[in-house]
Amino acid sequence: MCISCKKPNIMRVVAKCGDLYCGDHAKGESSYVPSGLGIGGGDYIDFKLCLNCGQIQDKFPKEPTVESEEE
């Protein structure tokens, strides 16, 4: 059940990135997925997304994280 719109249409997104994750917050550098953003950490992107309203299923706002998680 979505924490925002209360609809049951939730999709889990999981992806293995290795060392090739890149995001705007990472200043274009490839690195590990930063933990603390609500999208996973280490080698994996892992989150649940509501297909009705687009809300990632986690508590927000998150504190900005610029450090990479190393394994």
N, C-alpha and C positions, 0 to 999 in steps of 0.2 A: 504494500500500500504506500503510495507516495506521501512523503512528509509535508508536501506543499499543497497539492490539489486533491489528495485523498483518493486518487484513482489507482486501480490495480495493474496498470500497464507498465511494468518495470522491466528493463533490459539490463543484464550484467555485461559489462565490457571488460575483457581481459586481453592483454597483449604483452608479449615478451619483447623487450627492447634491446637487451644486451647493453652495449655502450653507446648506442646511437640515438638516445632520447635528446630532443632539442625543443625548447620552449622559449617564448619571448622573455620570460623571467631569467632564462639561462644565458642571455646575451649572445645567442647564436652558437654557443659551444655545445658539442656533444658530450653527454655525461650520463650518469645514472639518473633515474627518475627521483626527484626530490621527495622525501616523505614530508608530511605535514600540509600538503596542499589538498588532500582529499581525493587524489586520483591514483594512489598507489605508492610505490617506493622501490628503490633498488633497480632490479631488472624488469619490473612489471608495472604496467598501467592496469589498475583494477578498481572499477567503480560501478555503481548502479545508477542508471539514468531513467527518468520518467519519460516515456514516449508521448505523453499527453502535453506536459508543460515544459519539459526540457530541464527540470531541476535535477542536479546531481544529488543523490541521496546521502547526505552527510550534514553535519552542523556547520553553518557558515555565519559570519565571516571567519576566514582563517587568517592567521598572522602571516605576512609575507615571508617566504623562505627562499634564500638564495644559495644555501649550501647544498651540495650533492651528497647523497648517501652512498658511501663506498662499501663494497662487500669484500 
